[in-house]
Every structure is written in C-alpha cells, then in structure tokens.
Amino acid sequence: MTECLFCRMVAGEIKPDVVYETESVLAFRDIRPQARVHVLVIPKRHIPTLDDFPEDEPELAGQLFSAVQEVARREGLASGGYRTVINCRGDGGQEVYHLHLHVLGGRRLTWPPG
C-alpha cells in the first residue's frame, strides 16, 4: 500500500513522532491536533476502515485497545480521562483510509463532539 500515508509510516518512509510501538501496533502524534494530546493508534497491517476489520482476529483488537491504554498512561491522561474516537468512512469523518484510533485529552472535552 505505497499510496497509504500510514503504511508509509509503518514502512519507515515517513517518520512520525512515535509515542508507542509494538510488533503489530504503531502510535504517533497527530500532525493536526484537536486537543493538547492527540495521538493516533494504528494497526501496522493495512485495514482501510473499521468495517474492514477482520472478525477472525480478536487479538489484534485487543492489541489496539491495550495500546490506547498505554498511550493514555504515558501521556498522563489515564487518571483525568480521555476520549478515544474511531471515524469510519466519509460521513464519519475518516480522512486517511487506514484504520486508526484517536486518543484525545489534556483538556476538558465537550459533548456532542461536532
């Protein structure tokens, strides 16, 4: 997926500001943050949208959520709270078609989000 921005990050062609990394997950700072802390957590494997997530790989879902927890701890968000968002497709606000979870925090977040 050489045209996918996030795949290029995983391949090392583009150097993101990495916050956390495992064999299957990469977390890095968003280049257009919407909160004091705004980190994206992605599977290293290309999965275009949440609807494309392989149902037969629940361990990958667990690894993504564990990464979110670790990012929240490392960024000092765990005790005060944070928001995790997954946008899906155009109407859901997805801009990069590689599944990613937003971890937002560091300020009081309002509802509804927008």
Contact map, one row per residue, 1 for C-alpha under 8 A:
111100110000000000000000000000000000000000000100000000000000000000000000000000000000000000000000000000000000000000
111110110000000000000000000000000000000000000000000000000000000000000000000000000000000000000000000000000000000000
111110110000000000000000000000000000000000000000000000000000000000000000000000000000000000000000000000000000000000
111111110000000000000000000000000000000000000000000000000000000000000000000000000000000000000001110000000000000000
011111111000000000000000000000000000000000000000000000000000000000000000000000000000000000000001000000000000000000
000111111100000000000000000000000000000001000000000000000000000000000000000000000000000000000001010000000000000000
111111111110000000000000000000000000000000011100000000000000000000000000000000000000000000000000010000000000000000
111111111111110000000000000000000000000000000000000000000000000000000000000000000000000000000000000000000000000000
000011111111111100000000000000000000000000000000000000000000000000000000000000000000000000000000000000000000000000
000001111111100000000000010000000000000000010000000000000000000000000000000000000000000000000000000000000000000000
000000111111110000000000000000000000000000000000000000000000000000000000000000000000000000000000000000000000000000
000000011111111000000000000000000000000000000000000000000000000000000000000000000000000000000000000000000000000000
000000011111111000000000000000000000000000000000000000000000000000000000000000000000000000000000000000000000000000
000000011011111100000000000000000000000000000000000000000000000000000000000000000000000000000000000000000000000000
000000001001111110000000000000000000000000000000000000000000000000000000000000000000000000000000000000000000000000
000000001000011111000000000110000000000000000000000000000000000000000000000000000000000000000000000000000000000000
000000000000001111100000000110000000000000000000000000000000000000000000000000000000000000000000000000000000000000
000000000000000111111000011110000000000000000000000000000000000000000000000000000000000000000000000000000000000000
000000000000000011111000001110000000001000000000000000000000000000000010000000000000000000000000000000000000000000
000000000000000001111100011100000000000000000000000000000000000000100110000000000000000000000000000000000000000000
000000000000000001111111111000000000000000000000000000000000000000000000000000000000000000000000000000000000000000
000000000000000000011111110000000000000000000000000000000000000000000000000000000000000000000000000000000000000000
000000000000000000001111100000000000000000010000000000000000000000000000000000000000000000000000000000000000000000
000000000000000000001111110000000000000000111000000000000001001000000000000000000000000000000000000000000000000000
000000000000000000001111111000000000000011110000000000000000001100100000000000000000000000000000000000000000000000
000000000100000001011101111100000000000011110000000000000000000000000000000000000000000000000000000000000000000000
000000000000000001111000111110000000001111000000000000000000000000100010000000000000000000000000000000000000000000
000000000000000111110000011111000000001110000000000000000000000000000000000000000000000000000000000000000000000000
000000000000000111100000001111101000111100000000000000000000000000000000000000000000000000000000000000000000000000
000000000000000000000000000111111000011100000000000000000000000000000000000000000000000000000000000000000000000000
000000000000000000000000000011111000000000000000000000000000000000000000000000000000000000000000000000000000000000
000000000000000000000000000001111100000000000000000000000000000000000000000000000000000000000000000000000000000000
000000000000000000000000000011111111110000000000000000000000000000000000000000000000000000000000000000000000000000
000000000000000000000000000000011111110000000000000000000000000000000000000000000000000000000000000000010000000000
000000000000000000000000000000001111110000000000000000000000000000000000000000000000000000000000000000011110000000
000000000000000000000000000000001111110000000000000000000000000000000000000000000000000000000000000000011110000000
000000000000000000000000000010001111111000000000000000000000000000000000001000000000000000000000000000111100000000
000000000000000000000000000011001111111100000000000000000000000000000000000000000000000000000000000001111000000000
000000000000000000100000001111000000111110000000000000000000000000000010000000000000000000000000000001110000000000
000000000000000000000000001111000000011111000000000000000000000000000000000000000000000000000000000111100000000000
000000000000000000000000111100000000001111100000000000000000000100110000000000000000000000000000000111100000000000
000001000000000000000000111000000000000111110000000000000000000100000000000000000000000000000000011110000000000000
000000000000000000000001110000000000000011111110000000000001000100000000000000000000000000000000001100000000000000
000000100100000000000011110000000000000001111100000000000000000000000000000000000000000000000000000000000000000000
000000100000000000000001000000000000000000111110000000000000000000000000000000000000000000000000000000000000000000
100000100000000000000000000000000000000000111111000000000000000000000000000000000000000000000000011000000000000000
000000000000000000000000000000000000000000101111110110000000000000000000000000000000000000000000111000000000000000
000000000000000000000000000000000000000000000111110100000000000000000000000000000000000000000000111000000000000000
000000000000000000000000000000000000000000000011111110000000000000000000000000000000000110000000111000000000000000
000000000000000000000000000000000000000000000011111110000000000000000000000000000000010100000000001000000000000000
000000000000000000000000000000000000000000000000111110000000000000000000000000000000000100000000000000000000000000
000000000000000000000000000000000000000000000011111111000000000000000000000000000000000000000000000000000000000000
000000000000000000000000000000000000000000000010111111100000000000000000000000000000000000000000000000000000000000
000000000000000000000000000000000000000000000000000111111100000000000000000000000000000000000000000000000000000000
000000000000000000000000000000000000000000000000000011111100000000000000000000000000000000000000000000000000000000
000000000000000000000000000000000000000000000000000001111100000000000000000000000000000000000000000000000000000000
000000000000000000000000000000000000000000000000000001111111100000000000000000000000000000000000000000000000000000
000000000000000000000000000000000000000000000000000001111111110000000000000000000000000000000000000000000000000000
000000000000000000000000000000000000000000000000000000001111111000000000000000000000000000000000000000000000000000
000000000000000000000001000000000000000000100000000000001111111100000000000000000000000000000000000000000000000000
000000000000000000000000000000000000000000000000000000001111111110000000000000000000000000000000000000000000000000
000000000000000000000000000000000000000000000000000000000111111111000000000000000000000000000000000000000000000000
000000000000000000000001100000000000000000000000000000000011111111100000000000000000000000000000000000000000000000
000000000000000000000000100000000000000011100000000000000001111111110000000000000000000000000000000000000000000000
000000000000000000000000000000000000000000000000000000000000111111111000000000000000000000000000000000000000000000
000000000000000000000000000000000000000000000000000000000000011111111100000000000000000000000000000000000000000000
000000000000000000010000101000000000000010000000000000000000001111111110000000000000000000000000000000000000000000
000000000000000000000000000000000000000010000000000000000000000111111111000000000001000000000000000010100000000000
000000000000000000000000000000000000000000000000000000000000000011111111100001000000000000000000000000000000000000
000000000000000000010000000000000000000000000000000000000000000001111111110000000000000000000000000000000000000000
000000000000000000110000001000000000001000000000000000000000000000111111111000000000000000000000000000100000000000
000000000000000000000000000000000000000000000000000000000000000000011111111111000100000000000000000000100000000000
000000000000000000000000000000000000000000000000000000000000000000001111111111000000000000000000000000000000000000
000000000000000000000000000000000000000000000000000000000000000000000111111110000000000000000000000000000000000000
000000000000000000000000000000000000100000000000000000000000000000000011111110000000000000000000000000000000000000
000000000000000000000000000000000000000000000000000000000000000000000001111111100000000000000000000000000000000000
000000000000000000000000000000000000000000000000000000000000000000000001111111111100000000000000000000001100000000
000000000000000000000000000000000000000000000000000000000000000000001001100111111100000000000000000000000000000000
000000000000000000000000000000000000000000000000000000000000000000000000000111111000000000000000000000000000000000
000000000000000000000000000000000000000000000000000000000000000000000000000011111100000000000000000000000000000000
000000000000000000000000000000000000000000000000000000000000000000000000000011111110000000000000000000001000000000
000000000000000000000000000000000000000000000000000000000000000000000001000011011111000000000000000000111100100000
000000000000000000000000000000000000000000000000000000000000000000000000000000001111100000000000000001111000100000
000000000000000000000000000000000000000000000000000000000000000000010000000000000111110000000000000011110000000000
000000000000000000000000000000000000000000000000000000000000000000000000000000000011111000000000000011100000000000
000000000000000000000000000000000000000000000000010000000000000000000000000000000001111100000000001111000000000000
000000000000000000000000000000000000000000000000000000000000000000000000000000000000111110011100000110000000000000
000000000000000000000000000000000000000000000000111000000000000000000000000000000000011111111100000000000000000000
000000000000000000000000000000000000000000000000100000000000000000000000000000000000001111111110100000000000000000
000000000000000000000000000000000000000000000000000000000000000000000000000000000000000111111110000000000000000000
000000000000000000000000000000000000000000000000000000000000000000000000000000000000000111111100000000000000000000
000000000000000000000000000000000000000000000000000000000000000000000000000000000000001111111100000000000000000000
000000000000000000000000000000000000000000000000000000000000000000000000000000000000001111111110000000000000000000
000000000000000000000000000000000000000000000000000000000000000000000000000000000000001111111111100000000000000000
000000000000000000000000000000000000000000000000000000000000000000000000000000000000000011001111100000000000000000
000111000000000000000000000000000000000000000000000000000000000000000000000000000000000000000111111000000000000000
000100000000000000000000000000000000000000000011100000000000000000000000000000000000000010000111111000000000000000
000101100000000000000000000000000000000001000111100000000000000000000000000000000000000000000001111100000000000000
000000000000000000000000000000000000000001100111110000000000000000000000000000000000010000000001111110000000000000
000000000000000000000000000000000000000111100000000000000000000000000000000000000000011000000000011111000000000000
000000000000000000000000000000000000000111000000000000000000000000010000000000000001111000000000001111100000000000
000000000000000000000000000000000000011110000000000000000000000000000000000000000011110000000000000111110000000000
000000000000000000000000000000000000111110000000000000000000000000010011000000000111100000000000000011111000000000
000000000000000000000000000000000111111000000000000000000000000000000000000000000111000000000000000001111100000000
000000000000000000000000000000000011110000000000000000000000000000000000000010001110000000000000000000111111100000
000000000000000000000000000000000011100000000000000000000000000000000000000010000100000000000000000000011111000000
000000000000000000000000000000000011000000000000000000000000000000000000000000000000000000000000000000001111100000
000000000000000000000000000000000000000000000000000000000000000000000000000000000000000000000000000000001111110000
000000000000000000000000000000000000000000000000000000000000000000000000000000000110000000000000000000001011111000
000000000000000000000000000000000000000000000000000000000000000000000000000000000000000000000000000000000001111110
000000000000000000000000000000000000000000000000000000000000000000000000000000000000000000000000000000000000111111
000000000000000000000000000000000000000000000000000000000000000000000000000000000000000000000000000000000000011111
000000000000000000000000000000000000000000000000000000000000000000000000000000000000000000000000000000000000011111
000000000000000000000000000000000000000000000000000000000000000000000000000000000000000000000000000000000000001111
